[in-house]
Amino acid sequence: MADSTIIPHIFGTCALIMLFFAVGTYYNGFFTNLNSEAYRAQLGQVADYLSSNIIDLVTLSQLTEGDQFLVKVVEMPTFIGERVYNISLTTMTPSYGDADLIRIITRIDALNIYATSDLPWSLNSNIRIYTDQTPHAHMSFNKTLTSDAAIGQAAKTKKPAAMMVWCLKENNNITIGLGVMERGSEVSP
């Protein structure tokens, strides 16, 4: 019998199909990893931005005498890559020390991706994070914010709303927090 060309064609076709799936799987894994790194970088920028604003408020309150209530509206992206993200102001015990740190965590729960930004104070100092104070008349204080919380607040009240960071100084003790505020509302202690 003469040399058959069918068997080499079958082996070649199988090898080509296997190569096609291997390249596709490699590309999919590479793209997923690249996509996660892009999300993580954007979450890190949001966390650093909030951290910087909170540091500014605390520094300003420490430079003045007497009690202060400072609020700063922060311009935050509504979504990161068309995904809702959460912002938390929390305390964590680092693996390298014994003092609890104050940390901002931004995360996309659907992708299990997060980024953090540490604030330069520990809980051993006179700085605390928000724990269930009575809300101001035009504000909603939260421990955790969803990126579209301001939009949701605006839809409920039919007034434009904005995300904010705040700092309350009472008797040399400073409390910091996150919240949502009606735009154009007057803030007084």
N, C-alpha and C positions, 0 to 999 in steps of 0.2 A: 504494500500500500504506500502511496506517496505521502510526503510530509503534509500533515494536516495544519491548516492555518486557523482552525477554529479554537483549539486549545490555547495558543498564544494570545488570541484576541480575548478570550474569556479571562485569562490571567491579567492582561493589560487593562481590560475594562474594570475588573475588581480592584486592581492597584490604583487606577485613576479615581474610582469612587472613594476608596479609603483615603487617598491623598486629599480629595475635595473635602471630606468630612473633617480630617485632621486640621486642615488650614482654616476651615470655618470655625471649629471649636477653639483653636488658638486665637483667632481674631476676636471671637466673642468674649473669651476670657480677658484678653488684652484690653478690649474696649470697656468692659465692665470695670476693670481695675482703674483705667484712666478716668472713667466717668466718676467713680467713687472719690478719686483724688481731687477732681475738680469741685465736687460737692463739699468735700472736707475743707478745701482752701477757702471757698466762699463762706462756709459756716465759721471758719476761723476769723475771717475778716469782720463778720458781724459781731462775734464775741469780743474781739479786740476793740471794735468801735464802741460797744457798750461799756466795756471796761474803762476805756479812756474817758468817757463821759462821766462815769461814776467817780473816778479818781479826781476829775476836775471839780465836781460838786463837793466832795469831801474836803479837798484842799481849800476850796473857797470858804466852806463853813468853818474850818479850823483857823483860818486867818482872821475871822471876825469875832468880836465879843458878843456874848448873849446868845439867846436861842434863835435858831434860824430854821426855816423850811424852804428848801430850794427844789425847784422842779425844772427839768430840761426836756423839751420835746425832742425825740430822736427820729430821724428819717430812716426808716428801715424798709428793705425790700419786702413786698408782700409775699413773694414766693422765691424759692431758689430752685431754678430748673423746673418750674411749674409744679413744685412740691411745697407743701406746707411744712414749716419747721417750728420747733418749740424753743423757747428761751427760758432758762432757769437760773436763778440766783440762789446758790446753795453753799453749804459747807461740806468740806471733805477732808479726811485725814490722809495726808500724803504718805507714801511708803518710806520717804527719807526723813521724816520728822515726827515730832509728837504734838505739834500745835495744829489745830484745825484751821484750814485755809478757807477763805471766801473765794468762790469760783463761779464764773459764768459758764454755763454749758448751753451750747446750741446744738440741736440734733434734729435729724430727719428720721422719725420712728419707722417709717415704711421701708427705709433702706438700711436701718441700723447703723447710721453714720453720725458721728458727733465730733465736735471740736470744743476745746476749753480755753479759757483765758483766766489766769489767776490774778486776783487783786492783791496789792502789796501788804495786806493786813491779815492778821490771824484773829481768831475769836478771843484770844487772850487780851487784845487791845480794847479800847473803848468803842469799837465799831461793831455793830450788830446788823443782821439782815432782818427784813420785815417778818414779823410773826403776828398776824391777826390784829392789827390796829384798826380802830374805827375809821372807815373811809371818809375822805373829804367829800363834800356835797357834789362836786363835779368830777370826781375821780373814782376809779376802781383800782384798788391795790391788789396785786397778785404776787404769788411766789413764782408762778410759771405763766408765761405768755405764749400764745400761739401767734404765729406771724400775721395772721389775718384777724387778730383780736380787735384791732382798731376798726377794721372794716365791719366786723360783726357788731361792735358796739354802735357804730354809726347807723347800721341798718335797724337796730332796735330803737334807737332814740331819734332817728331821722335827722341827726345833727352830725357834722363831720367830727371824727375822733382821731386821736393821734397816740402813738406809743410814747411813753416817757420813762425817764429815770428820775428818782427823787432822793433827797437826803434831808433828814430831820435831826437837828442838833438841839438837845435838851439837857441842861446841866452837864455839859461836856461829854455826854454820851451821844453817839451818832448812830442813827438807824438809816439804812439804805434799802431801796427797793425798786421794783418795776411796776408799771401800771398803764392804764389807758385813761386819757383825759379828753374831754370835749374841747374842740378847738374854739378859741375865743372866750373861754371861761376865765374868770378872774380867780387867782389863787392867792389865798391868804392863810396864815397859820391858824 
